[in-house]
């Protein structure tokens, strides 16, 4: 059990929840809430993240990519869990996650909104497929520099806007701002991971975006990801006339991080920054919730 828990990579789970928290918090701000949707959305997202981690462990393990990796030990590469066992775990986790997703869709749309249910079923299947195909198969997109795009779409846009739509059944253009911000911060976590692993990935033939652009350009790309996310969150707070606490928190968390990235040229040293950005993003989602659910109502009660 300890090995399976380690393979699930618990430190990655808070990041995966960030988009659901942001989308759900904004739904509450809009006047919508359903604890069943919240609970099932969180469970589905956790299932997708664990599925992705198991699939990644399996895919990189059988391809030899993790043979000399830096950071946490991978179970298949270390021989602690066999490739056959991990493959079964991927199938079981995918099946359970699909059941959770179908339950979520039924609770959100019922029998009356067949078209919406079908769209979200396709999104759910797409999310499961994306989690598996990151490193598994001959055309694994993580090996062709497309991981960043998929992370932005599924951790940002789908997670935030999709979870919000489950409550409201309509789209609010303002939500694109925090959705893109969460997506960019999630990509920043992946970019750090890929900068750390650049030499090993290059040897293994894993052509991540970092391998393609080179280490120096990857650092500039990282500045863009973090700074753009901060600006989008600040703009969102201005548009909604909220307290600027999310923007202030972002600046507080990420200023030292960006300085670290600027002055550090040893790839393995980036491992320590993964937790900072991942947990920092999760903390930002919690403060976002506090801001739009509690502080915005407090301001409205006082001034209106």
TORKOL-693312 format. One record per residue (C-alpha): residue in three letters; chain; x, y, z. Coordinates in Angstrom, 3 decimals, decimal comma. Example, Ala and Ser with C-alpha at 12.3 -4.5 7.8 and 13.67 -1.06 7.14 Angstrom:
BEGIN
+------+------+----------+----------+----------+
| code | unit |        x |        y |        z |
+------+------+----------+----------+----------+
|  ALA |    A |   12,300 |   -4,500 |    7,800 |
|  SER |    A |   13,670 |   -1,060 |    7,140 |
+------+------+----------+----------+----------+
***
This chain:
BEGIN
+------+------+----------+----------+----------+
| code | unit |        x |        y |        z |
+------+------+----------+----------+----------+
|  UNK |    A |    0,000 |    0,000 |    0,000 |
|  UNK |    A |    2,842 |    2,383 |    0,791 |
|  UNK |    A |    4,275 |    1,867 |   -2,692 |
|  UNK |    A |    0,923 |    2,548 |   -4,373 |
|  UNK |    A |    0,465 |    5,706 |   -2,315 |
|  UNK |    A |    3,939 |    6,850 |   -3,331 |
|  UNK |    A |    3,139 |    6,079 |   -6,973 |
|  UNK |    A |    0,027 |    8,278 |   -6,654 |
|  UNK |    A |    2,402 |   11,221 |   -5,879 |
|  UNK |    A |    0,391 |   12,899 |   -3,150 |
|  UNK |    A |    2,270 |   16,180 |   -3,515 |
|  UNK |    A |    0,735 |   16,656 |   -6,982 |
|  UNK |    A |   -2,868 |   16,291 |   -5,787 |
|  UNK |    A |   -3,453 |   19,784 |   -4,304 |
|  UNK |    A |   -2,520 |   21,375 |   -7,643 |
|  UNK |    A |   -5,138 |   19,289 |   -9,453 |
|  UNK |    A |   -7,845 |   20,540 |   -7,044 |
|  UNK |    A |   -7,045 |   24,221 |   -7,595 |
|  UNK |    A |   -9,153 |   24,621 |  -10,738 |
|  UNK |    A |  -12,201 |   22,957 |   -9,164 |
|  UNK |    A |  -11,937 |   25,228 |   -6,118 |
|  UNK |    A |  -11,741 |   28,355 |   -8,303 |
|  UNK |    A |  -14,627 |   27,325 |  -10,571 |
|  UNK |    A |  -16,820 |   26,282 |   -7,626 |
|  UNK |    A |  -16,028 |   29,408 |   -5,616 |
|  UNK |    A |  -17,025 |   31,628 |   -8,518 |
|  UNK |    A |  -20,253 |   29,625 |   -8,951 |
|  UNK |    A |  -21,091 |   30,363 |   -5,304 |
|  UNK |    A |  -20,346 |   34,037 |   -5,980 |
|  UNK |    A |  -22,829 |   33,826 |   -8,869 |
|  UNK |    A |  -25,479 |   32,353 |   -6,575 |
|  UNK |    A |  -25,095 |   28,647 |   -7,349 |
|  UNK |    A |  -24,088 |   25,864 |   -4,980 |
|  UNK |    A |  -24,553 |   22,090 |   -4,776 |
|  UNK |    A |  -22,430 |   20,103 |   -2,340 |
|  UNK |    A |  -22,945 |   16,952 |   -4,440 |
|  UNK |    A |  -21,369 |   18,594 |   -7,486 |
|  UNK |    A |  -18,502 |   19,911 |   -5,390 |
|  UNK |    A |  -17,769 |   16,537 |   -3,808 |
|  UNK |    A |  -18,001 |   14,548 |   -7,045 |
|  UNK |    A |  -15,971 |   17,137 |   -8,977 |
|  UNK |    A |  -13,159 |   16,970 |   -6,404 |
|  UNK |    A |  -13,199 |   13,156 |   -6,410 |
|  UNK |    A |  -13,225 |   13,003 |  -10,218 |
|  UNK |    A |  -10,284 |   15,379 |  -10,424 |
|  UNK |    A |   -8,335 |   13,377 |   -7,862 |
|  UNK |    A |   -9,067 |   10,252 |   -9,887 |
|  UNK |    A |   -7,782 |   11,894 |  -13,056 |
|  UNK |    A |   -4,597 |   13,074 |  -11,340 |
|  UNK |    A |   -3,848 |    9,685 |   -9,795 |
|  UNK |    A |   -4,587 |    8,061 |  -13,152 |
|  UNK |    A |   -2,164 |   10,442 |  -14,836 |
|  UNK |    A |    0,516 |    9,684 |  -12,256 |
|  UNK |    A |    0,093 |    5,915 |  -12,567 |
|  UNK |    A |    0,100 |    6,153 |  -16,377 |
|  UNK |    A |    3,189 |    8,361 |  -16,274 |
|  UNK |    A |    4,969 |    5,908 |  -13,988 |
|  UNK |    A |    4,071 |    3,052 |  -16,335 |
|  UNK |    A |    4,838 |    4,872 |  -19,609 |
|  UNK |    A |    8,184 |    6,325 |  -18,556 |
|  UNK |    A |    9,064 |    3,106 |  -16,729 |
|  UNK |    A |    8,713 |    0,778 |  -19,707 |
|  UNK |    A |   10,506 |    3,268 |  -21,979 |
|  UNK |    A |   13,456 |    3,613 |  -19,622 |
|  UNK |    A |   12,986 |    7,372 |  -19,207 |
|  UNK |    A |   13,015 |    7,159 |  -15,404 |
|  UNK |    A |   16,170 |    5,038 |  -15,191 |
|  UNK |    A |   18,331 |    7,940 |  -14,000 |
|  UNK |    A |   15,736 |   10,491 |  -12,969 |
|  UNK |    A |   16,137 |   13,186 |  -10,321 |
|  UNK |    A |   13,574 |   13,582 |   -7,551 |
|  UNK |    A |   11,024 |   11,108 |   -6,238 |
|  UNK |    A |   11,556 |    7,423 |   -7,038 |
|  UNK |    A |    9,291 |    5,960 |   -9,719 |
|  UNK |    A |    7,860 |    2,556 |   -8,855 |
|  UNK |    A |    8,068 |    0,761 |  -12,214 |
|  UNK |    A |   11,557 |    2,023 |  -13,001 |
|  UNK |    A |   12,721 |    1,003 |   -9,519 |
|  UNK |    A |   11,172 |   -2,461 |   -9,899 |
|  UNK |    A |    9,032 |   -1,999 |   -6,791 |
|  UNK |    A |    5,824 |   -2,373 |   -8,829 |
|  UNK |    A |    5,871 |   -4,429 |  -12,024 |
|  UNK |    A |    4,788 |   -2,953 |  -15,348 |
|  UNK |    A |    1,928 |   -5,479 |  -15,482 |
|  UNK |    A |    0,669 |   -4,454 |  -12,041 |
|  UNK |    A |    0,839 |   -0,755 |  -12,934 |
|  UNK |    A |   -0,997 |   -1,365 |  -16,211 |
|  UNK |    A |   -3,832 |   -3,030 |  -14,271 |
|  UNK |    A |   -3,860 |   -0,095 |  -11,848 |
|  UNK |    A |   -4,210 |    2,304 |  -14,789 |
|  UNK |    A |   -7,205 |    0,357 |  -16,123 |
|  UNK |    A |   -8,890 |    0,142 |  -12,699 |
|  UNK |    A |   -8,288 |    3,835 |  -11,903 |
|  UNK |    A |   -9,566 |    4,884 |  -15,345 |
|  UNK |    A |  -12,743 |    2,826 |  -14,834 |
|  UNK |    A |  -13,416 |    4,242 |  -11,361 |
|  UNK |    A |  -12,752 |    7,785 |  -12,573 |
|  UNK |    A |  -15,170 |    7,318 |  -15,465 |
|  UNK |    A |  -17,868 |    6,151 |  -13,025 |
|  UNK |    A |  -17,265 |    9,228 |  -10,869 |
|  UNK |    A |  -17,429 |   11,476 |  -13,934 |
|  UNK |    A |  -20,706 |    9,918 |  -15,094 |
|  UNK |    A |  -22,184 |   10,352 |  -11,600 |
|  UNK |    A |  -21,077 |   13,988 |  -11,587 |
|  UNK |    A |  -22,645 |   14,622 |  -14,982 |
|  UNK |    A |  -25,920 |   12,992 |  -13,945 |
|  UNK |    A |  -26,134 |   15,081 |  -10,757 |
|  UNK |    A |  -25,325 |   18,278 |  -12,655 |
|  UNK |    A |  -27,638 |   17,828 |  -15,663 |
|  UNK |    A |  -30,094 |   15,043 |  -14,806 |
|  UNK |    A |  -32,158 |   13,493 |  -17,578 |
|  UNK |    A |  -33,412 |   16,762 |  -18,991 |
|  UNK |    A |  -30,167 |   18,091 |  -20,539 |
|  UNK |    A |  -29,048 |   15,248 |  -22,781 |
|  UNK |    A |  -26,997 |   17,464 |  -25,105 |
|  UNK |    A |  -25,032 |   18,992 |  -22,222 |
|  UNK |    A |  -24,560 |   15,571 |  -20,640 |
|  UNK |    A |  -23,173 |   14,220 |  -23,911 |
|  UNK |    A |  -20,722 |   17,124 |  -24,245 |
|  UNK |    A |  -19,410 |   16,559 |  -20,724 |
|  UNK |    A |  -19,233 |   12,784 |  -21,217 |
|  UNK |    A |  -16,990 |   13,441 |  -24,216 |
|  UNK |    A |  -14,945 |   15,891 |  -22,113 |
|  UNK |    A |  -14,625 |   13,262 |  -19,390 |
|  UNK |    A |  -13,482 |   10,605 |  -21,848 |
|  UNK |    A |  -11,075 |   13,131 |  -23,369 |
|  UNK |    A |   -9,653 |   13,936 |  -19,952 |
|  UNK |    A |   -9,108 |   10,258 |  -19,177 |
|  UNK |    A |   -7,508 |    9,733 |  -22,582 |
|  UNK |    A |   -5,244 |   12,740 |  -22,065 |
|  UNK |    A |   -4,166 |   11,450 |  -18,645 |
|  UNK |    A |   -3,205 |    8,095 |  -20,153 |
|  UNK |    A |   -1,641 |    9,264 |  -23,424 |
|  UNK |    A |    0,806 |   11,690 |  -21,796 |
|  UNK |    A |    3,550 |    9,044 |  -21,730 |
|  UNK |    A |    1,874 |    5,803 |  -22,875 |
|  UNK |    A |    2,023 |    4,658 |  -26,485 |
|  UNK |    A |    4,196 |    5,359 |  -29,499 |
|  UNK |    A |    2,531 |    8,767 |  -30,011 |
|  UNK |    A |    2,595 |    9,895 |  -26,387 |
|  UNK |    A |    2,153 |   13,664 |  -26,548 |
|  UNK |    A |    4,428 |   14,260 |  -23,553 |
|  UNK |    A |    7,302 |   12,993 |  -25,695 |
|  UNK |    A |    6,541 |   15,487 |  -28,470 |
|  UNK |    A |    6,449 |   18,787 |  -26,599 |
|  UNK |    A |    2,642 |   18,978 |  -26,288 |
|  UNK |    A |    2,400 |   18,408 |  -22,544 |
|  UNK |    A |    2,263 |   22,141 |  -21,816 |
|  UNK |    A |   -0,721 |   22,684 |  -24,101 |
|  UNK |    A |   -2,692 |   19,773 |  -22,633 |
|  UNK |    A |   -1,945 |   20,860 |  -19,058 |
|  UNK |    A |   -3,122 |   24,406 |  -19,830 |
|  UNK |    A |   -6,351 |   23,128 |  -21,378 |
|  UNK |    A |   -7,285 |   20,480 |  -18,791 |
|  UNK |    A |   -5,845 |   21,928 |  -15,556 |
|  UNK |    A |   -6,912 |   25,457 |  -16,449 |
|  UNK |    A |   -9,767 |   25,968 |  -18,898 |
|  UNK |    A |  -11,606 |   22,650 |  -18,513 |
|  UNK |    A |  -11,094 |   22,428 |  -14,753 |
|  UNK |    A |  -12,183 |   25,983 |  -13,908 |
|  UNK |    A |  -14,736 |   26,804 |  -16,603 |
|  UNK |    A |  -16,022 |   23,227 |  -16,819 |
|  UNK |    A |  -16,587 |   22,885 |  -13,075 |
|  UNK |    A |  -18,321 |   26,260 |  -12,971 |
|  UNK |    A |  -20,620 |   25,262 |  -15,848 |
|  UNK |    A |  -21,728 |   22,170 |  -13,927 |
|  UNK |    A |  -23,383 |   24,500 |  -11,404 |
|  UNK |    A |  -24,580 |   27,340 |  -13,617 |
|  UNK |    A |  -25,227 |   25,799 |  -17,066 |
|  UNK |    A |  -23,920 |   28,978 |  -18,724 |
|  UNK |    A |  -20,559 |   30,574 |  -19,527 |
|  UNK |    A |  -19,218 |   33,766 |  -17,940 |
|  UNK |    A |  -16,403 |   35,351 |  -19,965 |
|  UNK |    A |  -14,785 |   36,806 |  -16,821 |
|  UNK |    A |  -13,954 |   33,304 |  -15,625 |
|  UNK |    A |  -11,512 |   32,927 |  -18,522 |
|  UNK |    A |   -9,095 |   35,169 |  -16,591 |
|  UNK |    A |   -8,584 |   32,969 |  -13,487 |
|  UNK |    A |   -8,972 |   29,810 |  -15,606 |
|  UNK |    A |   -6,066 |   30,854 |  -17,817 |
|  UNK |    A |   -4,077 |   31,884 |  -14,721 |
|  UNK |    A |   -4,502 |   28,479 |  -13,052 |
|  UNK |    A |   -3,628 |   26,832 |  -16,356 |
|  UNK |    A |   -0,433 |   28,878 |  -16,709 |
|  UNK |    A |    0,649 |   28,128 |  -13,136 |
|  UNK |    A |    0,027 |   24,422 |  -13,740 |
|  UNK |    A |    2,162 |   24,624 |  -16,883 |
|  UNK |    A |    4,838 |   26,347 |  -14,783 |
|  UNK |    A |    4,958 |   23,271 |  -12,526 |
|  UNK |    A |    5,425 |   21,045 |  -15,577 |
|  UNK |    A |    8,058 |   23,405 |  -16,971 |
|  UNK |    A |   10,036 |   23,222 |  -13,712 |
|  UNK |    A |    9,810 |   19,444 |  -13,830 |
|  UNK |    A |   11,053 |   19,417 |  -17,414 |
|  UNK |    A |   13,883 |   21,866 |  -16,685 |
|  UNK |    A |   15,001 |   19,610 |  -13,836 |
|  UNK |    A |   14,905 |   16,549 |  -16,106 |
|  UNK |    A |   16,260 |   18,157 |  -19,291 |
|  UNK |    A |   19,425 |   16,053 |  -19,564 |
|  UNK |    A |   17,732 |   12,753 |  -18,742 |
|  UNK |    A |   14,825 |   13,514 |  -21,104 |
|  UNK |    A |   17,203 |   14,426 |  -23,923 |
|  UNK |    A |   19,080 |   11,134 |  -23,541 |
|  UNK |    A |   15,823 |    9,148 |  -23,338 |
|  UNK |    A |   14,387 |   10,798 |  -26,453 |
|  UNK |    A |   11,629 |   12,576 |  -24,553 |
|  UNK |    A |   11,365 |   15,830 |  -26,511 |
|  UNK |    A |    9,616 |   18,068 |  -24,024 |
|  UNK |    A |    9,211 |   21,743 |  -24,831 |
|  UNK |    A |   12,236 |   22,435 |  -22,609 |
|  UNK |    A |   14,363 |   19,972 |  -24,581 |
|  UNK |    A |   13,220 |   21,586 |  -27,829 |
|  UNK |    A |   13,808 |   25,219 |  -26,812 |
|  UNK |    A |   16,851 |   24,735 |  -24,573 |
|  UNK |    A |   17,456 |   25,582 |  -20,934 |
|  UNK |    A |   18,020 |   29,359 |  -21,334 |
|  UNK |    A |   14,812 |   29,922 |  -23,306 |
|  UNK |    A |   12,907 |   27,650 |  -20,912 |
|  UNK |    A |   13,771 |   30,071 |  -18,092 |
|  UNK |    A |   12,375 |   33,009 |  -20,088 |
|  UNK |    A |    9,290 |   30,932 |  -20,861 |
|  UNK |    A |    8,914 |   30,273 |  -17,139 |
|  UNK |    A |    8,982 |   34,013 |  -16,341 |
|  UNK |    A |    6,230 |   34,489 |  -18,924 |
|  UNK |    A |    4,051 |   31,771 |  -17,372 |
|  UNK |    A |    4,271 |   33,097 |  -13,812 |
|  UNK |    A |    4,053 |   36,822 |  -14,591 |
|  UNK |    A |    1,139 |   36,336 |  -17,014 |
|  UNK |    A |   -0,774 |   34,333 |  -14,384 |
|  UNK |    A |   -0,242 |   37,067 |  -11,785 |
|  UNK |    A |   -1,440 |   39,779 |  -14,186 |
|  UNK |    A |   -4,558 |   37,804 |  -15,154 |
|  UNK |    A |   -5,540 |   37,330 |  -11,507 |
|  UNK |    A |   -4,979 |   41,024 |  -10,751 |
|  UNK |    A |   -7,101 |   42,017 |  -13,772 |
|  UNK |    A |   -9,860 |   39,650 |  -12,599 |
|  UNK |    A |   -9,903 |   41,273 |   -9,156 |
|  UNK |    A |  -10,085 |   44,714 |  -10,753 |
|  UNK |    A |  -12,924 |   43,685 |  -13,103 |
|  UNK |    A |  -14,964 |   42,283 |  -10,189 |
|  UNK |    A |  -14,017 |   45,143 |   -7,848 |
|  UNK |    A |  -12,568 |   42,701 |   -5,309 |
|  UNK |    A |   -9,880 |   43,095 |   -2,697 |
|  UNK |    A |   -6,461 |   42,659 |   -4,305 |
|  UNK |    A |   -5,362 |   39,937 |   -1,907 |
|  UNK |    A |   -4,910 |   37,243 |   -4,567 |
|  UNK |    A |   -2,622 |   39,460 |   -6,609 |
|  UNK |    A |   -0,666 |   40,448 |   -3,498 |
|  UNK |    A |   -0,326 |   36,796 |   -2,482 |
|  UNK |    A |    0,910 |   35,857 |   -5,961 |
|  UNK |    A |    3,589 |   38,531 |   -5,854 |
|  UNK |    A |    4,606 |   37,450 |   -2,350 |
|  UNK |    A |    4,848 |   33,759 |   -3,252 |
|  UNK |    A |    6,475 |   34,000 |   -6,651 |
|  UNK |    A |    8,945 |   36,888 |   -6,406 |
|  UNK |    A |   11,561 |   34,808 |   -4,573 |
|  UNK |    A |   10,787 |   31,870 |   -6,838 |
|  UNK |    A |   11,457 |   33,881 |  -10,008 |
|  UNK |    A |   14,693 |   35,205 |   -8,523 |
|  UNK |    A |   15,705 |   31,610 |   -7,735 |
|  UNK |    A |   15,010 |   30,568 |  -11,328 |
|  UNK |    A |   16,987 |   33,549 |  -12,643 |
|  UNK |    A |   20,145 |   32,799 |  -10,672 |
|  UNK |    A |   20,039 |   28,968 |  -10,802 |
|  UNK |    A |   21,549 |   27,143 |  -13,763 |
|  UNK |    A |   21,862 |   23,639 |  -12,277 |
|  UNK |    A |   18,806 |   21,640 |  -13,444 |
|  UNK |    A |   18,559 |   19,303 |  -10,437 |
|  UNK |    A |   18,199 |   22,286 |   -8,083 |
|  UNK |    A |   14,762 |   23,030 |   -9,536 |
|  UNK |    A |   13,283 |   20,035 |   -7,714 |
|  UNK |    A |   12,846 |   22,117 |   -4,563 |
|  UNK |    A |   10,748 |   24,672 |   -6,464 |
|  UNK |    A |    8,101 |   22,212 |   -7,642 |
|  UNK |    A |    6,433 |   22,137 |   -4,232 |
|  UNK |    A |    6,558 |   25,934 |   -3,962 |
|  UNK |    A |    4,705 |   26,525 |   -7,219 |
|  UNK |    A |    2,275 |   23,594 |   -6,832 |
|  UNK |    A |    1,290 |   24,368 |   -3,238 |
|  UNK |    A |    1,439 |   28,089 |   -3,982 |
|  UNK |    A |   -1,176 |   27,611 |   -6,712 |
|  UNK |    A |   -3,366 |   25,619 |   -4,324 |
|  UNK |    A |   -3,050 |   28,355 |   -1,684 |
|  UNK |    A |   -3,984 |   30,963 |   -4,281 |
|  UNK |    A |   -7,150 |   28,982 |   -5,095 |
|  UNK |    A |   -8,098 |   28,958 |   -1,388 |
|  UNK |    A |   -7,530 |   32,709 |   -1,067 |
|  UNK |    A |   -9,488 |   33,184 |   -4,300 |
|  UNK |    A |  -12,377 |   31,314 |   -2,661 |
|  UNK |    A |  -12,185 |   33,483 |    0,455 |
|  UNK |    A |  -12,088 |   36,614 |   -1,685 |
|  UNK |    A |  -15,072 |   35,906 |   -3,962 |
|  UNK |    A |  -17,234 |   34,044 |   -1,441 |
|  UNK |    A |  -16,700 |   35,943 |    1,814 |
|  UNK |    A |  -14,940 |   39,268 |    1,273 |
|  UNK |    A |  -16,961 |   40,253 |   -1,808 |
|  UNK |    A |  -20,228 |   39,635 |    0,101 |
|  UNK |    A |  -18,868 |   41,618 |    3,050 |
|  UNK |    A |  -18,084 |   44,568 |    0,767 |
|  UNK |    A |  -21,536 |   44,355 |   -0,852 |
|  UNK |    A |  -23,249 |   44,276 |    2,567 |
|  UNK |    A |  -21,375 |   47,372 |    3,713 |
|  UNK |    A |  -21,588 |   49,562 |    0,620 |
|  UNK |    A |  -24,774 |   48,436 |   -1,057 |
+------+------+----------+----------+----------+
***
